[in-house]
Amino acid sequence: MKLLKEEFNDILESQRIKPVFQPIVSLTDGQIIGYEALSRIVEPQEIKSSEELFNLACLYGKIWELEQLCRSRILEKYHELCSKNKGGKLFYSNHNELMLQMQRLCDLGPKICVLTGVELNGKVGGAIYDKTTGEFYCYLKEKIDRTFHGTGDLFASTLFSALLKGYSDKKALKLAVEFTYSAMEATVKNKNAAWYGVDFETVLPLLFDMQKEST
């Protein structure tokens, strides 16, 4: 996992992303009417595909930075392409399916979309998307291989309370994930815990400590 993170950081810092354009051809006259823009890793090593790269970006909370890099690379190359040809339409979509789904939810009206139960590379947590800024952020913890009841309610109430107290979106998401995860851990340790909920009462003091750290 360490090697993956090292290569991921190197890809971002060295901007090891190259755009690839697939021509879109009209079936009527055979003319190129546009291009589909894709992103590829330059000299891939531990990270083999764009899909894996974007999953890791979500895991490390760097999805927005990677999207920005891909977009800038695509636009730079597209301008070169247009100067040599007569241009054409450019088709580009977000590489991360989770981010795309959250964008579609925001298209229904809300400014911010939050999802819980997000699972990537053996980790689970939450994700938040801001329609105004276009920023996407994940906060994940190691997955506990057990089914819990009531975690969604606990996550939502903690997140909403933090937002009402003036926390930023990212800090509110982190607080909600950390507190919910702490309650899950406490439930696993408690042999007498009820099956129909998580043992959040015993970790309430941790919530107060987490709030102090987040302010």
Solvent accessible surface area in square Angstrom, and as a share of the most:
residue,aa,sasa,rsa
1,M,121,0.54
2,K,155,0.66
3,L,111,0.55
4,L,36,0.18
5,K,97,0.41
6,E,89,0.40
7,E,12,0.05
8,F,0,0.00
9,N,54,0.28
10,D,58,0.30
11,I,0,0.00
12,L,32,0.16
13,E,143,0.64
14,S,62,0.40
15,Q,90,0.40
16,R,33,0.12
17,I,6,0.03
18,K,100,0.42
19,P,24,0.15
20,V,54,0.31
21,F,37,0.15
22,Q,86,0.38
23,P,75,0.47
24,I,57,0.29
25,V,73,0.42
26,S,23,0.15
27,L,187,0.93
28,T,131,0.76
29,D,91,0.47
30,G,49,0.47
31,Q,112,0.50
32,I,87,0.44
33,I,91,0.46
34,G,0,0.00
35,Y,18,0.07
36,E,66,0.29
37,A,5,0.04
38,L,38,0.19
39,S,2,0.01
40,R,102,0.37
41,I,13,0.07
42,V,52,0.30
43,E,127,0.57
44,P,68,0.43
45,Q,105,0.47
46,E,84,0.38
47,I,0,0.00
48,K,144,0.61
49,S,51,0.33
50,S,20,0.13
51,E,129,0.58
52,E,52,0.24
53,L,1,0.01
54,F,2,0.01
55,N,40,0.20
56,L,0,0.00
57,A,0,0.00
58,C,0,0.00
59,L,18,0.09
60,Y,44,0.17
61,G,18,0.17
62,K,76,0.32
63,I,0,0.00
64,W,58,0.20
65,E,77,0.35
66,L,0,0.00
67,E,0,0.00
68,Q,82,0.37
69,L,16,0.08
70,C,0,0.00
71,R,75,0.27
72,S,48,0.31
73,R,68,0.25
74,I,3,0.01
75,L,90,0.45
76,E,95,0.42
77,K,93,0.39
78,Y,25,0.10
79,H,123,0.55
80,E,86,0.39
81,L,42,0.21
82,C,38,0.23
83,S,93,0.60
84,K,166,0.70
85,N,76,0.39
86,K,211,0.89
87,G,17,0.17
88,G,36,0.34
89,K,141,0.60
90,L,52,0.26
91,F,95,0.39
92,Y,65,0.25
93,S,74,0.48
94,N,21,0.11
95,H,54,0.24
96,N,7,0.03
97,E,97,0.44
98,L,33,0.17
99,M,0,0.00
100,L,39,0.19
101,Q,83,0.37
102,M,0,0.00
103,Q,35,0.15
104,R,137,0.50
105,L,74,0.37
106,C,1,0.00
107,D,101,0.52
108,L,146,0.73
109,G,57,0.55
110,P,66,0.41
111,K,115,0.49
112,I,52,0.27
113,C,12,0.07
114,V,45,0.26
115,L,52,0.26
116,T,74,0.43
117,G,55,0.53
118,V,12,0.07
119,E,91,0.41
120,L,28,0.14
121,N,78,0.40
122,G,45,0.44
123,K,54,0.23
124,V,32,0.18
125,G,9,0.09
126,G,0,0.00
127,A,0,0.00
128,I,7,0.04
129,Y,13,0.05
130,D,21,0.11
131,K,93,0.39
132,T,103,0.60
133,T,80,0.47
134,G,13,0.13
135,E,56,0.25
136,F,2,0.01
137,Y,37,0.14
138,C,4,0.02
139,Y,41,0.16
140,L,20,0.10
141,K,49,0.21
142,E,103,0.46
143,K,100,0.42
144,I,35,0.18
145,D,141,0.73
146,R,120,0.44
147,T,111,0.65
148,F,30,0.13
149,H,88,0.39
150,G,39,0.37
151,T,31,0.18
152,G,37,0.36
153,D,113,0.59
154,L,19,0.09
155,F,11,0.05
156,A,54,0.42
157,S,61,0.39
158,T,12,0.07
159,L,16,0.08
160,F,127,0.53
161,S,56,0.36
162,A,2,0.02
163,L,59,0.30
164,L,129,0.64
165,K,128,0.54
166,G,64,0.61
167,Y,26,0.10
168,S,61,0.39
169,D,37,0.19
170,K,84,0.35
171,K,96,0.41
172,A,0,0.00
173,L,0,0.00
174,K,96,0.40
175,L,6,0.03
176,A,0,0.00
177,V,7,0.04
178,E,35,0.16
179,F,4,0.02
180,T,11,0.06
181,Y,28,0.11
182,S,13,0.09
183,A,0,0.00
184,M,25,0.11
185,E,71,0.32
186,A,17,0.13
187,T,3,0.02
188,V,68,0.39
189,K,166,0.71
190,N,55,0.28
191,K,199,0.84
192,N,142,0.73
193,A,28,0.22
194,A,43,0.33
195,W,192,0.67
196,Y,151,0.57
197,G,23,0.22
198,V,16,0.09
199,D,22,0.11
200,F,75,0.31
201,E,99,0.44
202,T,88,0.51
203,V,12,0.07
204,L,64,0.32
205,P,80,0.51
206,L,81,0.40
207,L,27,0.13
208,F,116,0.48
209,D,67,0.35
210,M,30,0.14
211,Q,42,0.19
212,K,149,0.63
213,E,143,0.64
214,S,23,0.15
215,T,125,0.73
